[in-house]
């Protein structure tokens, strides 16, 4: 009986073990990619504090959560600084602007086992995972909605590359055509097209677009001067205005 029963008991034990491991491995995850972001350190602090309270509500108070690993990474002047514990953005001394920020929370086998915020010029990703699907989805959605309040329509390495190539081609072609047109006609409309081409082409190479149209910017504080605070938008709109001025002067000459 023992000889026949042992394989059965071993099979039952292995089945229970596999079921237990499968239950532990049943983890849900939500990953969300965000548009370009521009926000102040205090704004990010509010979001991080909300993450903490949401995780505590899902996993229990800090005393009941056990040991959790947290870290904050900052990109400062091309170098990455890691702080191996939770830290609010405003409590860290950094230059007026940061273009890289990451926050990680990790504690396995919990309703919320990990939360990751990873922002840089190329991508902005929020990732939440854990054993409770409803909690994972709720926290992920709250994070997304809070961060979207600070999103912009323009920015990021891909946008700068595509817009830079298109605008450079447009202004260079316009410069060649308008300079020839003005040389042959000497009319003021052709001169206006030439001036718009030059004033559109120069900022493409002189303005620090990697700062103005970064995919992610974290400010130590917002500038009280509107011209400085909205310099990226003003600079980009001036480019579009110069581009629009070229056909405008051309059609004025046809009247």
HELIX and SHEET records of a PDB file:
HELIX    1   1 UNK A    2  UNK A   25  1                                  24    
HELIX    2   2 UNK A   41  UNK A   59  1                                  19    
HELIX    3   3 UNK A   62  UNK A   65  1                                   4    
HELIX    4   4 UNK A   89  UNK A   91  5                                   3    
HELIX    5   5 UNK A  133  UNK A  148  1                                  16    
HELIX    6   6 UNK A  157  UNK A  185  1                                  29    
HELIX    7   7 UNK A  188  UNK A  206  1                                  19    
HELIX    8   8 UNK A  209  UNK A  212  1                                   4    
HELIX    9   9 UNK A  226  UNK A  229  1                                   4    
HELIX   10  10 UNK A  231  UNK A  254  1                                  24    
SHEET    1   A 6 UNK A  28  UNK A  33  0                                        
SHEET    2   A 6 UNK A 124  UNK A 130 -1                                        
SHEET    3   A 6 UNK A 114  UNK A 119 -1                                        
SHEET    4   A 6 UNK A 101  UNK A 106 -1                                        
SHEET    5   A 6 UNK A  69  UNK A  76 -1                                        
SHEET    6   A 6 UNK A  79  UNK A  83 -1                                        
SHEET    1   B 3 UNK A  37  UNK A  40  0                                        
SHEET    2   B 3 UNK A 216  UNK A 219  1                                        
SHEET    3   B 3 UNK A  97  UNK A  98 -1                                        
END                                                                             
